Amino acid sequence: GINNISTEIPDDFALKQNYPNPFDPVTYIEFDVAELSFVNIIIYDITGREIEKLVNQKLSAGRYKADWNAAEYPSGVYFYTIISGEFTQTRKMLMIK
């Protein structure tokens, strides 16, 4: 799920490091949306294959937290990318079962 976690409007778009990291099997990803925009957060495996779209919707400005339950995936390194308009950022996470 995706939750709006702050009433403050961020100055810029941002993608925070997931926590906990490493994780087993649930992790949380916080991100900032500076203005009303369509937001995608996509999870990739180590080979670059898209495995899940965590967020795929229009969001108003704010700070959000999304959770990812990776119970059906093997241990390993994963990447997550936010794409919103001109803003793109990628971070790495590690799942250890």
SVG drawing of the C-alpha trace seen along z (x, -y; Angstrom):
<svg xmlns="http://www.w3.org/2000/svg" viewBox="-4 -24 26 42">
<polyline fill="none" stroke="black" stroke-width="0.4" points="0.0,0.0 0.9,-3.7 0.4,-6.1 0.7,-9.9 2.9,-10.4 3.3,-14.2 1.2,-17.3 4.3,-19.2 4.9,-19.9 8.4,-19.0 10.6,-21.4 11.8,-18.7 11.2,-15.1 13.2,-12.6 13.6,-8.8 14.7,-7.7 16.7,-4.6 14.4,-1.7 14.3,-0.5 15.1,1.9 17.9,2.7 18.7,5.6 15.2,6.9 13.2,10.1 10.6,10.1 9.0,6.6 10.6,3.2 9.4,-0.4 10.2,-3.0 9.6,-6.7 9.5,-9.2 8.7,-12.9 6.4,-14.3 6.9,-18.1 3.8,-18.7 0.7,-16.9 2.2,-14.3 2.0,-10.7 4.5,-8.6 5.9,-5.2 8.1,-3.2 9.4,0.0 11.3,2.8 14.0,4.6 16.0,7.7 19.8,7.8 19.6,8.6 17.5,5.4 14.3,7.3 11.2,5.4 9.5,7.6 6.9,5.3 5.3,1.9 5.0,0.7 3.4,-2.7 1.6,-3.5 -0.7,-6.5 -1.2,-10.2 -0.3,-11.6 -0.6,-15.1 2.4,-16.8 3.5,-15.3 5.7,-12.7 4.6,-9.0 5.6,-5.6 5.1,-2.4 5.6,1.1 6.9,4.0 6.4,7.6 9.0,9.7 8.1,13.0 7.7,14.6 11.1,13.6 14.5,15.1 17.2,13.5 19.4,11.1 20.0,7.5 17.1,5.5 16.8,2.0 13.9,-0.4 13.4,-3.4 11.1,-6.4 10.0,-8.1 7.9,-11.3 8.0,-13.7 11.6,-14.7 12.7,-13.2 14.3,-9.8 16.3,-8.2 17.3,-4.6 18.5,-3.0 19.7,0.5 18.3,2.8 19.2,6.3 16.8,9.0 18.3,11.8 16.0,14.7"/>
</svg>
